[in-house]
Amino acid sequence: MGLAGQILPATEAYRTLEQGLREHPEAARKRIDRLLRKGSPAGRAYAATLLEAVDPAAGRDAWARLRGDDGEFTTFSGCLMGRATLGEYAAERLAGGAR
């Protein structure tokens, strides 16, 4: 959720792609692969998270490739907002942590 009960566009896009993975896995997987290559830092993090949910080995490979990425994005832990580089976030995911 976003502010005042609104769903943020990024959250809506994530949910749409997540639903696509259930309903049209091949097409959604192509979108995820494209997002991993060309998306914003937040988009690449979302893509790796979705990929990890449906194919843990492919998800770990994606996080490993993102580990060196210095693009920054906003993170949330509950209602606390922060910033991280994609590389830092990926390293944390690979270590078994989540923000």
C-alpha positions as a LaTeX table, in Angstrom:
\begin{tabular}{lrrr}
\hline
Residue & $x$ (\AA) & $y$ (\AA) & $z$ (\AA) \\
\hline
Met1 & 0.00 & 0.00 & 0.00 \\
Gly2 & 1.01 & 3.57 & $-0.49$ \\
Leu3 & 0.08 & 6.67 & 1.32 \\
Ala4 & $-3.53$ & 7.14 & 2.41 \\
Gly5 & $-4.46$ & 3.60 & 1.38 \\
Gln6 & $-3.45$ & 4.10 & $-2.26$ \\
Ile7 & $-1.61$ & 1.37 & $-4.12$ \\
Leu8 & 1.65 & 2.68 & $-5.53$ \\
Pro9 & 2.23 & 2.16 & $-9.28$ \\
Ala10 & 5.31 & 0.01 & $-8.59$ \\
Thr11 & 3.27 & $-2.21$ & $-6.27$ \\
Glu12 & 0.52 & $-2.55$ & $-8.86$ \\
Ala13 & 3.08 & $-3.47$ & $-11.55$ \\
Tyr14 & 4.60 & $-6.10$ & $-9.23$ \\
Arg15 & 1.20 & $-7.62$ & $-8.52$ \\
Thr16 & 0.33 & $-7.68$ & $-12.22$ \\
Leu17 & 3.55 & $-9.48$ & $-13.10$ \\
Glu18 & 3.09 & $-11.86$ & $-10.17$ \\
Gln19 & $-0.38$ & $-12.75$ & $-11.44$ \\
Gly20 & 1.03 & $-13.15$ & $-14.95$ \\
Leu21 & 3.47 & $-15.74$ & $-13.64$ \\
Arg22 & 0.53 & $-17.83$ & $-12.46$ \\
Glu23 & $-1.63$ & $-17.34$ & $-15.54$ \\
His24 & 0.90 & $-17.03$ & $-18.40$ \\
Pro25 & 4.26 & $-18.19$ & $-17.04$ \\
Glu26 & 6.22 & $-18.13$ & $-20.31$ \\
Ala27 & 5.20 & $-14.60$ & $-21.26$ \\
Ala28 & 5.71 & $-13.34$ & $-17.72$ \\
Arg29 & 9.13 & $-14.95$ & $-17.53$ \\
Lys30 & 10.16 & $-13.07$ & $-20.69$ \\
Arg31 & 9.00 & $-9.81$ & $-19.09$ \\
Ile32 & 10.98 & $-10.62$ & $-15.94$ \\
Asp33 & 14.11 & $-11.37$ & $-17.97$ \\
Arg34 & 13.73 & $-8.07$ & $-19.84$ \\
Leu35 & 13.19 & $-6.21$ & $-16.56$ \\
Leu36 & 16.34 & $-7.79$ & $-15.11$ \\
Arg37 & 18.32 & $-6.48$ & $-18.09$ \\
Lys38 & 16.77 & $-3.08$ & $-18.66$ \\
Gly39 & 14.73 & $-2.10$ & $-15.61$ \\
Ser40 & 15.39 & 0.55 & $-13.01$ \\
Pro41 & 17.24 & $-0.62$ & $-9.88$ \\
Ala42 & 13.91 & $-1.10$ & $-8.09$ \\
Gly43 & 12.48 & $-2.90$ & $-11.13$ \\
Arg44 & 15.44 & $-5.28$ & $-11.23$ \\
Ala45 & 15.02 & $-5.99$ & $-7.50$ \\
Tyr46 & 11.32 & $-6.71$ & $-8.03$ \\
Ala47 & 12.13 & $-8.96$ & $-10.98$ \\
Ala48 & 14.73 & $-10.95$ & $-9.02$ \\
Thr49 & 12.29 & $-11.31$ & $-6.11$ \\
Leu50 & 9.56 & $-12.65$ & $-8.40$ \\
Leu51 & 11.98 & $-14.96$ & $-10.17$ \\
Glu52 & 13.24 & $-16.30$ & $-6.85$ \\
Ala53 & 9.66 & $-17.13$ & $-5.82$ \\
Val54 & 9.00 & $-19.31$ & $-8.89$ \\
Asp55 & 12.51 & $-20.63$ & $-9.57$ \\
Pro56 & 14.83 & $-20.35$ & $-6.55$ \\
Ala57 & 17.98 & $-21.32$ & $-8.48$ \\
Ala58 & 17.30 & $-18.77$ & $-11.22$ \\
Gly59 & 16.50 & $-16.20$ & $-8.54$ \\
Arg60 & 19.83 & $-16.77$ & $-6.82$ \\
Asp61 & 21.60 & $-16.46$ & $-10.18$ \\
Ala62 & 19.80 & $-13.15$ & $-10.78$ \\
Trp63 & 20.77 & $-11.84$ & $-7.33$ \\
Ala64 & 24.38 & $-12.91$ & $-7.96$ \\
Arg65 & 24.44 & $-10.95$ & $-11.23$ \\
Leu66 & 22.98 & $-7.89$ & $-9.47$ \\
Arg67 & 25.49 & $-7.96$ & $-6.62$ \\
Gly68 & 27.84 & $-5.53$ & $-8.40$ \\
Asp69 & 25.12 & $-3.02$ & $-9.38$ \\
Asp70 & 25.55 & 0.41 & $-7.74$ \\
Gly71 & 22.15 & 1.78 & $-8.77$ \\
Glu72 & 20.22 & 3.10 & $-5.77$ \\
Phe73 & 16.58 & 2.68 & $-4.90$ \\
Thr74 & 14.19 & 3.25 & $-2.01$ \\
Thr75 & 13.55 & 0.36 & 0.36 \\
Phe76 & 10.83 & $-0.15$ & 2.92 \\
Ser77 & 10.86 & $-2.26$ & 6.05 \\
Gly78 & 7.37 & $-2.03$ & 7.44 \\
Cys79 & 6.74 & 1.71 & 7.42 \\
Leu80 & 10.44 & 2.67 & 7.58 \\
Met81 & 11.89 & 4.05 & 4.37 \\
Gly82 & 15.57 & 3.73 & 3.50 \\
Arg83 & 17.98 & 3.69 & 0.55 \\
Ala84 & 20.26 & 0.93 & $-0.69$ \\
Thr85 & 22.26 & 0.10 & $-3.75$ \\
Leu86 & 21.02 & $-2.85$ & $-5.71$ \\
Gly87 & 24.37 & $-4.55$ & $-5.04$ \\
Glu88 & 23.96 & $-4.18$ & $-1.27$ \\
Tyr89 & 20.40 & $-5.45$ & $-1.45$ \\
Ala90 & 21.40 & $-8.40$ & $-3.65$ \\
Ala91 & 24.24 & $-9.35$ & $-1.28$ \\
Glu92 & 21.80 & $-9.30$ & 1.62 \\
Arg93 & 19.33 & $-11.50$ & $-0.26$ \\
Leu94 & 22.09 & $-13.97$ & $-1.14$ \\
Ala95 & 23.12 & $-14.08$ & 2.51 \\
Gly96 & 19.57 & $-15.11$ & 3.41 \\
Gly97 & 18.38 & $-11.75$ & 4.66 \\
Ala98 & 15.60 & $-9.54$ & 3.46 \\
Arg99 & 14.95 & $-5.89$ & 4.06 \\
\hline
\end{tabular}
